Amino acid sequence: MTLRADERAYKVAKNQQLWQLDVSGNVQSGVVNDVTGVNGGLNGIYNGNNITQAARLTLTVPLHDIGRRSQLINAKVRLEKDRLNLLATKRALITNITNTINNIRSLAKRYQLALKQVKLAEQSYALEKKKQQAGISSALDVNNTQNQLIQAQSGLINAKMAYLNQISNLQRTLGTTLEHWHIKLRYGG
């Protein structure tokens, strides 16, 4: 928004550096009362004797006009700052999106590892229960293995939540959250 306003301000300041040619003209008529009364009344206005015509041509050349030159320089500086800010914002957005995508990939791998960890913990728990039934391990060993399974399941839930949160973050950044969830807004009118 400010970029467009500053582009206009720069164009105006640049335009004020140009030469200006003004043309104006006027026609004036009137009645002059004389002693004879010949030119009196309405007839005296339109008989052509009492008409004054003038034309004016003015050329303005801004030579060494420091005020206008300063406006032009300031407008150009603001415009360049706006362009640099826009470029920096674009780069920051690209970096943010790239980092979010990399985080999503990393979290997807973390989720896959958490799934494997849960499967291994389930197998370990089942094996520990069989050992207990055979009299090889104690109830404490079974309880510890069960706690490891619960921790693995909790890690799986946390990994999935982190993954889904990053996807939500990416959708918010891209502005596609409503599309993804098939939500359509109705506008009044």
N, CA, C and O of each residue as an XYZ file, in Angstrom:
756
protein
N       0.826     -1.182      0.000
C       0.000      0.000      0.000
C       0.876      1.254      0.000
O       0.672      2.162     -0.805
N       1.850      1.295      0.906
C       2.717      2.476      0.954
C       3.604      2.539     -0.279
O       4.007      3.624     -0.697
N       3.909      1.389     -0.863
C       4.721      1.387     -2.074
C       4.001      2.136     -3.187
O       4.614      2.947     -3.882
N       2.723      1.879     -3.363
C       1.960      2.568     -4.413
C       1.840      4.058     -4.133
O       1.954      4.877     -5.045
N       1.611      4.408     -2.878
C       1.510      5.829     -2.517
C       2.833      6.532     -2.766
O       2.855      7.654     -3.271
N       3.937      5.880     -2.415
C       5.248      6.494     -2.641
C       5.612      6.519     -4.123
O       6.335      7.413     -4.563
N       5.122      5.549     -4.903
C       5.328      5.607     -6.357
C       4.621      6.827     -6.940
O       5.170      7.531     -7.788
N       3.385      7.070     -6.469
C       2.655      8.259     -6.929
C       3.368      9.535     -6.507
O       3.489     10.469     -7.300
N       3.840      9.585     -5.269
C       4.538     10.776     -4.776
C       5.802     11.028     -5.588
O       6.145     12.177     -5.865
N       6.493      9.963     -5.969
C       7.699     10.115     -6.788
C       7.347     10.646     -8.176
O       8.040     11.514     -8.708
N       6.267     10.123     -8.760
C       5.854     10.606    -10.084
C       5.454     12.077    -10.034
O       5.767     12.843    -10.945
N       4.759     12.469     -8.964
C       4.366     13.876     -8.816
C       5.602     14.749     -8.662
O       5.702     15.800     -9.295
N       6.549     14.322     -7.823
C       7.775     15.105     -7.617
C       8.587     15.185     -8.905
O       9.189     16.216     -9.204
N       8.599     14.102     -9.659
C       9.312     14.100    -10.940
C       8.621     15.027    -11.936
O       9.283     15.717    -12.711
N       7.295     15.041    -11.913
C       6.526     15.904    -12.801
C       6.760     17.378    -12.478
O       6.751     18.224    -13.373
N       6.970     17.682    -11.198
C       7.200     19.073    -10.811
C       8.567     19.581    -11.261
O       8.823     20.784    -11.210
N       9.445     18.686    -11.699
C      10.751     19.093    -12.217
C      10.659     19.549    -13.677
O      11.585     20.173    -14.196
N       9.548     19.238    -14.329
C       9.388     19.566    -15.747
C       9.015     21.034    -15.934
O       8.541     21.700    -15.012
N       9.240     21.511    -17.142
C       8.835     22.872    -17.478
C       7.316     22.929    -17.495
O       6.643     21.944    -17.799
N       6.788     24.110    -17.161
C       5.338     24.281    -17.123
C       4.972     25.438    -18.038
O       5.509     26.539    -17.911
N       4.057     25.181    -18.957
C       3.593     26.205    -19.887
C       2.115     26.447    -19.619
O       1.291     25.547    -19.778
N       1.787     27.669    -19.212
C       0.405     28.043    -18.922
C      -0.070     29.028    -19.977
O       0.630     29.985    -20.307
N      -1.253     28.789    -20.497
C      -1.868     29.685    -21.476
C      -3.199     30.141    -20.895
O      -3.988     29.330    -20.412
N      -3.439     31.450    -20.948
C      -4.726     31.966    -20.490
C      -5.137     33.118    -21.391
O      -4.302     33.767    -22.021
N      -6.402     33.351    -21.437
C      -6.907     34.458    -22.250
C      -8.222     34.951    -21.693
O      -8.922     34.229    -20.984
N      -8.552     36.191    -22.022
C      -9.843     36.709    -21.596
C     -10.326     37.759    -22.575
O      -9.539     38.398    -23.273
N     -11.614     37.919    -22.608
C     -12.272     38.938    -23.428
C     -13.176     39.709    -22.486
O     -13.938     39.129    -21.712
N     -13.075     41.035    -22.565
C     -13.859     41.874    -21.665
C     -14.578     42.917    -22.499
O     -13.988     43.532    -23.388
N     -15.835     43.109    -22.211
C     -16.585     44.143    -22.933
C     -17.298     45.015    -21.916
O     -17.623     44.579    -20.812
N     -17.528     46.237    -22.309
C     -18.196     47.155    -21.404
C     -18.720     48.364    -22.154
O     -18.483     48.507    -23.353
N     -19.416     49.214    -21.470
C     -20.015     50.408    -22.068
C     -19.319     51.631    -21.497
O     -19.161     51.774    -20.285
N     -18.914     52.497    -22.390
C     -18.353     53.779    -21.968
C     -19.377     54.847    -22.331
O     -19.753     54.985    -23.495
N     -19.813     55.579    -21.359
C     -20.798     56.636    -21.629
C     -20.091     57.840    -22.239
O     -19.100     58.344    -21.711
N     -20.618     58.269    -23.335
C     -20.055     59.491    -23.948
C     -21.122     60.577    -23.985
O     -22.283     60.336    -23.655
N     -20.725     61.741    -24.380
C     -21.616     62.899    -24.356
C     -22.685     62.812    -25.438
O     -23.804     63.292    -25.253
N     -22.349     62.213    -26.540
C     -23.299     62.169    -27.643
C     -24.410     61.166    -27.397
O     -25.512     61.327    -27.921
N     -24.137     60.110    -26.592
C     -25.152     59.102    -26.316
C     -25.263     58.062    -27.406
O     -26.201     57.265    -27.401
N     -24.307     58.049    -28.363
C     -24.364     57.103    -29.478
C     -24.047     55.684    -29.006
O     -24.687     54.727    -29.442
N     -23.091     55.552    -28.144
C     -22.672     54.217    -27.685
C     -23.398     53.776    -26.421
O     -22.940     52.834    -25.774
N     -24.457     54.376    -26.052
C     -25.151     54.054    -24.817
C     -26.044     52.840    -24.939
O     -26.430     52.440    -26.038
N     -26.365     52.266    -23.807
C     -27.322     51.169    -23.753
C     -26.753     49.846    -24.225
O     -25.541     49.634    -24.252
N     -27.663     48.970    -24.594
C     -27.295     47.632    -25.025
C     -26.530     47.650    -26.337
O     -25.662     46.807    -26.564
N     -26.831     48.555    -27.157
C     -26.169     48.660    -28.449
C     -24.678     48.920    -28.274
O     -23.875     48.442    -29.076
N     -24.300     49.649    -27.267
C     -22.894     49.980    -27.034
C     -22.074     48.789    -26.582
O     -20.857     48.778    -26.765
N     -22.705     47.794    -26.002
C     -21.956     46.626    -25.526
C     -21.521     45.763    -26.700
O     -20.411     45.232    -26.702
N     -22.378     45.621    -27.687
C     -22.115     44.674    -28.761
C     -21.663     45.296    -30.068
O     -21.625     44.598    -31.082
N     -21.326     46.544    -30.092
C     -20.936     47.137    -31.374
C     -19.461     46.930    -31.695
O     -19.022     47.327    -32.774
N     -18.667     46.317    -30.790
C     -17.275     46.003    -31.077
C     -16.310     47.094    -30.697
O     -15.101     46.868    -30.756
N     -16.765     48.245    -30.316
C     -15.867     49.345    -29.977
C     -15.322     49.242    -28.558
O     -14.231     49.740    -28.283
N     -16.047     48.616    -27.668
C     -15.671     48.599    -26.251
C     -15.249     47.197    -25.784
O     -15.596     46.790    -24.676
N     -14.519     46.472    -26.601
C     -14.081     45.115    -26.258
C     -12.573     45.128    -26.031
O     -11.809     45.687    -26.817
N     -12.164     44.482    -24.914
C     -10.740     44.338    -24.610
C     -10.409     42.854    -24.660
O     -11.078     42.045    -24.017
N      -9.392     42.499    -25.413
C      -8.972     41.106    -25.531
C      -7.535     40.996    -25.024
O      -6.700     41.868    -25.266
N      -7.271     39.885    -24.306
C      -5.918     39.688    -23.787
C      -5.590     38.199    -23.821
O      -6.461     37.354    -23.616
N      -4.347     37.897    -24.076
C      -3.851     36.518    -24.029
C      -2.543     36.531    -23.249
O      -1.742     37.460    -23.354
N      -2.350     35.473    -22.463
C      -1.141     35.408    -21.647
C      -0.515     34.028    -21.829
O      -1.215     33.016    -21.816
N       0.775     33.995    -21.994
C       1.542     32.767    -22.127
C       2.655     32.828    -21.084
O       3.480     33.741    -21.100
N       2.673     31.839    -20.168
C       3.660     31.839    -19.093
C       4.443     30.538    -19.139
O       3.856     29.457    -19.102
N       5.760     30.636    -19.220
C       6.637     29.475    -19.196
C       7.412     29.503    -17.882
O       8.118     30.466    -17.583
N       7.267     28.427    -17.101
C       7.977     28.322    -15.827
C       9.017     27.222    -15.955
O       8.684     26.064    -16.209
N      10.275     27.592    -15.779
C      11.378     26.639    -15.855
C      11.999     26.540    -14.459
O      12.554     27.521    -13.965
N      11.914     25.373    -13.820
C      12.472     25.242    -12.472
C      13.995     25.092    -12.504
O      14.515     23.978    -12.565
N      14.693     26.208    -12.462
C      16.154     26.198    -12.429
C      16.627     26.319    -10.987
O      16.238     27.247    -10.278
N      17.441     25.409    -10.566
C      18.035     25.430     -9.223
C      16.976     25.590     -8.137
O      17.186     26.304     -7.156
N      15.833     24.920     -8.319
C      14.772     24.972     -7.315
C      15.061     23.883     -6.281
O      14.727     22.715     -6.478
N      15.677     24.283     -5.196
C      16.145     23.334     -4.191
C      14.972     22.621     -3.513
O      15.075     21.433     -3.207
N      13.881     23.313     -3.278
C      12.717     22.703     -2.629
C      12.139     21.567     -3.447
O      11.868     20.486     -2.924
N      11.952     21.816     -4.738
C      11.398     20.768     -5.605
C      12.393     19.621     -5.769
O      12.010     18.451     -5.793
N      13.660     19.968     -5.880
C      14.697     18.941     -6.034
C      14.757     18.071     -4.770
O      14.921     16.854     -4.850
N      14.622     18.706     -3.622
C      14.625     17.981     -2.353
C      13.419     17.046     -2.266
O      13.547     15.915     -1.797
N      12.249     17.509     -2.715
C      11.055     16.653     -2.727
C      11.272     15.428     -3.610
O      10.878     14.318     -3.255
N      11.902     15.642     -4.764
C      12.165     14.536     -5.682
C      13.108     13.522     -5.043
O      12.868     12.316     -5.113
N      14.170     14.003     -4.425
C      15.142     13.101     -3.804
C      14.499     12.340     -2.644
O      14.692     11.132     -2.507
N      13.736     13.049     -1.810
C      13.069     12.387     -0.683
C      12.069     11.338     -1.156
O      11.970     10.258     -0.574
N      11.331     11.660     -2.214
C      10.356     10.701     -2.753
C      11.063      9.469     -3.311
O      10.589      8.345     -3.147
N      12.199      9.688     -3.971
C      12.950      8.560     -4.530
C      13.523      7.686     -3.415
O      13.516      6.460     -3.524
N      14.015      8.306     -2.353
C      14.554      7.549     -1.216
C      13.452      6.719     -0.556
O      13.659      5.545     -0.249
N      12.273      7.330     -0.335
C      11.157      6.588      0.262
C      10.738      5.419     -0.625
O      10.439      4.331     -0.133
N      10.718      5.652     -1.934
C      10.339      4.599     -2.872
C      11.338      3.443     -2.816
O      10.936      2.279     -2.797
N      12.618      3.751     -2.791
C      13.634      2.699     -2.721
C      13.552      1.941     -1.396
O      13.721      0.722     -1.365
N      13.292      2.662     -0.301
C      13.127      1.994      1.000
C      11.941      1.043      0.957
O      12.018     -0.077      1.462
N      10.842      1.491      0.354
C       9.659      0.631      0.238
C       9.961     -0.612     -0.589
O       9.533     -1.714     -0.243
N      10.693     -0.435     -1.672
C      11.038     -1.585     -2.516
C      11.936     -2.561     -1.761
O      11.755     -3.775     -1.855
N      12.897     -2.034     -1.015
C      13.778     -2.901     -0.226
C      13.001     -3.620      0.877
O      13.240     -4.798      1.141
N      12.072     -2.910      1.520
C      11.241     -3.542      2.552
C      10.378     -4.648      1.961
O      10.214     -5.707      2.567
N       9.828     -4.398      0.775
C       9.014     -5.415      0.108
C       9.861     -6.641     -0.223
O       9.427     -7.776     -0.026
N      11.070     -6.404     -0.727
C      11.972     -7.502     -1.056
C      12.348     -8.286      0.203
O      12.376     -9.517      0.187
N      12.636     -7.570      1.291
C      12.981     -8.241      2.554
C      11.800     -9.050      3.083
O      11.984    -10.151      3.601
N      10.598     -8.512      2.954
C       9.406     -9.233      3.405
C       9.191    -10.498      2.579
O       8.851    -11.549      3.121
N       9.393    -10.392      1.264
C       9.249    -11.574      0.404
C      10.263    -12.643      0.785
O       9.929    -13.823      0.886
N      11.520    -12.212      1.000
C      12.560    -13.182      1.370
C      12.257    -13.825      2.718
O      12.451    -15.028      2.894
N      11.785    -13.028      3.663
C      11.445    -13.574      4.984
C      10.306    -14.580      4.869
O      10.322    -15.616      5.533
N       9.321    -14.279      4.032
C       8.202    -15.194      3.833
C       8.673    -16.498      3.198
O       8.264    -17.581      3.617
N       9.534    -16.393      2.188
C      10.069    -17.594      1.536
C      10.862    -18.427      2.535
O      10.734    -19.650      2.573
N      11.686    -17.756      3.345
C      12.474    -18.464      4.359
C      11.564    -19.137      5.377
O      11.795    -20.282      5.767
N      10.534    -18.425      5.803
C       9.591    -18.975      6.779
C       8.892    -20.212      6.227
O       8.770    -21.222      6.920
N       8.435    -20.135      4.986
C       7.745    -21.273      4.371
C       8.701    -22.450      4.191
O       8.336    -23.598      4.446
N       9.930    -22.160      3.749
C      10.921    -23.226      3.570
C      11.230    -23.911      4.897
O      11.296    -25.138      4.970
N      11.419    -23.112      5.945
C      11.690    -23.691      7.268
C      10.513    -24.519      7.770
O      10.703    -25.583      8.360
N       9.307    -24.033      7.536
C       8.122    -24.775      7.971
C       8.013    -26.108      7.233
O       7.685    -27.129      7.837
N       8.286    -26.097      5.937
C       8.239    -27.346      5.159
C       9.303    -28.320      5.657
O       9.041    -29.515      5.789
N      10.508    -27.809      5.934
C      11.561    -28.682      6.470
C      11.170    -29.241      7.837
O      11.441    -30.404      8.137
N      10.534    -28.411      8.662
C      10.059    -28.890      9.967
C       9.002    -29.974      9.803
O       8.994    -30.958     10.543
N       8.113    -29.794      8.834
C       7.070    -30.799      8.584
C       7.706    -32.126      8.183
O       7.297    -33.183      8.664
N       8.701    -32.076      7.305
C       9.388    -33.311      6.896
C      10.058    -33.984      8.101
O       9.971    -35.198      8.286
N      10.718    -33.170      8.903
C      11.393    -33.699     10.089
C      10.391    -34.310     11.073
O      10.631    -35.378     11.636
N       9.274    -33.620     11.270
C       8.261    -34.127     12.195
C       7.572    -35.378     11.650
O       7.146    -36.235     12.425
N       7.458    -35.492     10.331
C       6.885    -36.706      9.741
C       7.803    -37.897     10.025
O       7.329    -38.989     10.336
N       9.121    -37.682      9.916
C      10.075    -38.754     10.237
C      10.012    -39.092     11.731
O      10.077    -40.258     12.119
N       9.884    -38.055     12.555
C       9.769    -38.267     14.005
C       8.517    -39.089     14.323
O       8.540    -39.958     15.195
N       7.436    -38.810     13.613
C       6.191    -39.556     13.822
C       6.373    -41.026     13.421
O       5.917    -41.929     14.123
N       7.044    -41.256     12.287
C       7.289    -42.635     11.846
C       8.142    -43.392     12.872
O       7.886    -44.559     13.167
N       9.158    -42.708     13.409
C       9.992    -43.342     14.435
C       9.192    -43.620     15.705
O       9.385    -44.649     16.352
N       8.296    -42.705     16.059
C       7.460    -42.905     17.247
C       6.525    -44.098     17.050
O       6.266    -44.847     17.992
N       6.019    -44.277     15.825
C       5.186    -45.454     15.530
C       5.979    -46.746     15.737
O       5.488    -47.696     16.347
N       7.212    -46.768     15.223
C       8.058    -47.956     15.391
C       8.352    -48.199     16.868
O       8.368    -49.339     17.331
N       8.585    -47.108     17.599
C       8.871    -47.234     19.021
C       7.671    -47.820     19.772
O       7.845    -48.639     20.675
N       6.461    -47.406     19.402
C       5.259    -47.956     20.038
C       5.130    -49.445     19.721
O       4.816    -50.241     20.605
N       5.370    -49.824     18.465
C       5.277    -51.246     18.094
C       6.291    -52.077     18.876
O       5.974    -53.160     19.368
N       7.511    -51.560     18.983
C       8.535    -52.282     19.740
C       8.175    -52.361     21.225
O       8.393    -53.389     21.866
N       7.626    -51.276     21.765
C       7.229    -51.278     23.177
C       6.075    -52.250     23.417
O       6.020    -52.903     24.458
N       5.149    -52.347     22.452
C       4.050    -53.315     22.577
C       4.589    -54.742     22.567
O       4.171    -55.585     23.361
N       5.533    -54.999     21.643
C       6.134    -56.334     21.577
C       6.894    -56.653     22.867
O       6.824    -57.766     23.387
N       7.610    -55.667     23.362
C       8.376    -55.854     24.594
C       7.447    -56.121     25.774
O       7.736    -56.965     26.623
N       6.342    -55.403     25.820
C       5.366    -55.587     26.906
C       4.734    -56.979     26.827
O       4.586    -57.662     27.840
N       4.365    -57.389     25.609
C       3.771    -58.723     25.433
C       4.777    -59.808     25.831
O       4.411    -60.800     26.462
N       6.022    -59.614     25.465
C       7.065    -60.580     25.801
C       7.290    -60.638     27.318
O       7.479    -61.712     27.889
N       7.264    -59.480     27.948
C       7.472    -59.407     29.399
C       6.310    -60.082     30.143
O       6.520    -60.715     31.177
N       5.081    -59.944     29.613
C       3.927    -60.617     30.236
C       4.067    -62.137     30.122
O       3.749    -62.870     31.059
N       4.551    -62.605     28.953
C       4.758    -64.048     28.770
C       5.839    -64.553     29.725
O       5.736    -65.653     30.268
N       6.879    -63.734     29.922
C       7.947    -64.110     30.847
C       7.405    -64.225     32.275
O       7.775    -65.121     33.033
N       6.508    -63.276     32.616
C       5.923    -63.301     33.958
C       5.071    -64.555     34.147
O       5.095    -65.182     35.206
N       4.314    -64.913     33.100
C       3.476    -66.108     33.184
C       4.337    -67.366     33.317
O       3.948    -68.343     33.956
N       5.514    -67.315     32.695
C       6.428    -68.458     32.776
C       7.218    -68.438     34.081
O       7.889    -69.414     34.417
N       7.142    -67.328     34.818
C       7.834    -67.222     36.091
C       9.256    -66.719     35.954
O      10.029    -66.793     36.909
N       9.618    -66.208     34.786
C      10.983    -65.731     34.556
C      11.154    -64.292     35.027
O      12.236    -63.937     35.496
N      10.110    -63.437     34.920
C      10.245    -62.032     35.328
C       9.218    -61.700     36.391
O       8.242    -62.420     36.601
N       9.476    -60.571     37.061
C       8.609    -60.164     38.173
C       7.541    -59.183     37.688
O       7.558    -58.721     36.547
N       6.614    -58.885     38.596
C       5.562    -57.909     38.291
C       6.161    -56.521     38.107
O       5.628    -55.709     37.351
N       7.265    -56.246     38.791
C       7.941    -54.953     38.644
C       8.482    -54.787     37.225
O       8.389    -53.701     36.653
N       9.043    -55.848     36.654
C       9.547    -55.787     35.274
C       8.402    -55.541     34.289
O       8.543    -54.770     33.341
N       7.273    -56.204     34.525
C       6.096    -56.010     33.663
C       5.600    -54.573     33.793
O       5.245    -53.942     32.798
N       5.576    -54.065     35.006
C       5.128    -52.693     35.248
C       6.064    -51.686     34.571
O       5.596    -50.714     33.977
N       7.361    -51.904     34.653
C       8.330    -51.011     33.992
C       8.155    -51.045     32.474
O       8.219    -50.007     31.814
N       7.938    -52.225     31.931
C       7.741    -52.354     30.481
C       6.433    -51.690     30.061
O       6.349    -51.089     28.990
N       5.420    -51.803     30.908
C       4.139    -51.145     30.620
C       4.314    -49.619     30.641
O       3.744    -48.919     29.804
N       5.090    -49.113     31.581
C       5.374    -47.667     31.631
C       6.113    -47.202     30.376
O       5.855    -46.114     29.860
N       7.031    -48.034     29.895
C       7.742    -47.695     28.652
C       6.773    -47.643     27.470
O       6.902    -46.788     26.593
N       5.811    -48.552     27.449
C       4.791    -48.548     26.395
C       3.949    -47.280     26.476
O       3.659    -46.656     25.455
N       3.555    -46.900     27.689
C       2.750    -45.683     27.863
C       3.542    -44.453     27.425
O       2.994    -43.555     26.786
N       4.824    -44.412     27.766
C       5.670    -43.285     27.337
C       5.815    -43.251     25.818
O       5.804    -42.177     25.217
N       5.949    -44.416     25.201
C       6.054    -44.475     23.740
C       4.760    -43.999     23.091
O       4.795    -43.286     22.088
N       3.617    -44.389     23.657
C       2.330    -43.936     23.124
C       2.165    -42.427     23.304
O       1.648    -41.743     22.420
N       2.602    -41.920     24.437
C       2.554    -40.473     24.676
C       3.457    -39.732     23.687
O       3.088    -38.678     23.168
N       4.644    -40.293     23.430
C       5.556    -39.699     22.441
C       4.947    -39.694     21.047
O       5.138    -38.750     20.282
N       4.201    -40.772     20.716
C       3.524    -40.845     19.419
C       2.469    -39.752     19.302
O       2.356    -39.096     18.267
N       1.700    -39.563     20.366
C       0.664    -38.517     20.358
C       1.307    -37.137     20.225
O       0.833    -36.303     19.453
N       2.376    -36.895     20.970
C       3.069    -35.600     20.892
C       3.664    -35.359     19.507
O       3.622    -34.242     18.992
N       4.220    -36.416     18.905
C       4.798    -36.280     17.567
C       3.718    -35.949     16.542
O       3.927    -35.124     15.653
N       2.556    -36.601     16.673
C       1.464    -36.327     15.731
C       0.929    -34.913     15.918
O       0.632    -34.229     14.939
N       0.804    -34.469     17.173
C       0.330    -33.102     17.432
C       1.301    -32.068     16.866
O       0.877    -31.084     16.259
N       2.597    -32.285     17.062
C       3.592    -31.342     16.536
C       3.536    -31.298     15.009
O       3.640    -30.228     14.411
N       3.372    -32.464     14.384
C       3.267    -32.546     12.926
C       2.040    -31.789     12.426
O       2.130    -30.996     11.489
N       0.893    -32.037     13.058
C      -0.344    -31.365     12.636
C      -0.287    -29.861     12.903
O      -0.819    -29.075     12.118
N       0.347    -29.455     13.996
C       0.499    -28.020     14.277
C       1.351    -27.331     13.216
O       1.052    -26.204     12.821
N       2.405    -27.993     12.753
C       3.242    -27.400     11.705
C       2.487    -27.318     10.382
O       2.644    -26.347      9.641
N       1.680    -28.315     10.081
C       0.863    -28.253      8.862
C      -0.130    -27.099      8.968
O      -0.340    -26.357      8.008
N      -0.734    -26.955     10.136
C      -1.662    -25.843     10.366
C      -0.946    -24.499     10.229
O      -1.496    -23.556      9.661
N       0.264    -24.414     10.741
C       1.068    -23.192     10.628
C       1.357    -22.865      9.162
O       1.264    -21.709      8.751
N       1.707    -23.884      8.380
C       1.963    -23.672      6.950
C       0.691    -23.224      6.238
O       0.735    -22.311      5.412
N      -0.436    -23.851      6.547
C      -1.700    -23.457      5.916
C      -2.069    -22.025      6.276
O      -2.576    -21.284      5.434
N      -1.820    -21.634      7.514
C      -2.111    -20.259      7.929
C      -1.212    -19.278      7.170
O      -1.671    -18.225      6.727
N       0.056    -19.624      7.025
C       0.986    -18.752      6.304
C       0.591    -18.626      4.841
O       0.647    -17.538      4.268
N       0.195    -19.735      4.241
C      -0.196    -19.723      2.827
C      -1.620    -19.215      2.616
O      -2.000    -18.871      1.497
N      -2.405    -19.169      3.686
C      -3.788    -18.713      3.570
C      -4.712    -19.771      2.998
O      -5.689    -19.438      2.327
N      -4.420    -21.051      3.250
C      -5.228    -22.137      2.676
C      -5.970    -22.951      3.731
O      -6.476    -24.031      3.424
N      -6.046    -22.459      4.964
C      -6.694    -23.219      6.038
C      -8.162    -23.487      5.724
O      -8.631    -24.618      5.854
N      -8.888    -22.447      5.310
C     -10.316    -22.615      5.019
C     -10.528    -23.572      3.852
O     -11.456    -24.381      3.870
N      -9.679    -23.483      2.847
C      -9.774    -24.379      1.696
C      -9.590    -25.828      2.123
O     -10.343    -26.710      1.710
N      -8.576    -26.064      2.955
C      -8.263    -27.425      3.392
C      -9.439    -28.061      4.123
O      -9.720    -29.245      3.938
N     -10.115    -27.292      4.937
C     -11.232    -27.815      5.714
C     -12.574    -27.619      5.003
O     -13.628    -27.848      5.597
N     -12.541    -27.200      3.742
C     -13.739    -27.013      2.906
C     -14.739    -26.064      3.564
O     -15.940    -26.330      3.598
N     -14.227    -24.968      4.079
C     -15.075    -23.961      4.714
C     -15.262    -22.820      3.726
O     -14.292    -22.280      3.193
N     -16.510    -22.461      3.491
C     -16.814    -21.344      2.596
C     -17.491    -20.257      3.404
O     -18.434    -20.516      4.153
N     -17.006    -19.053      3.247
C     -17.580    -17.923      3.968
C     -18.660    -17.273      3.127
O     -18.516    -17.125      1.913
N     -19.732    -16.891      3.776
C     -20.780    -16.132      3.101
C     -20.594    -14.678      3.469
O     -20.448    -14.335      4.642
N     -20.601    -13.842      2.480
C     -20.447    -12.415      2.716
C     -21.810    -11.759      2.660
O     -22.640    -12.106      1.820
N     -22.040    -10.817      3.546
C     -23.323    -10.111      3.565
C     -23.485     -9.248      2.333
O     -22.503     -8.777      1.760
N     -24.715     -9.043      1.931
C     -24.916     -8.167      0.783
C     -26.047     -8.576     -0.071
O     -26.329     -7.924     -1.076
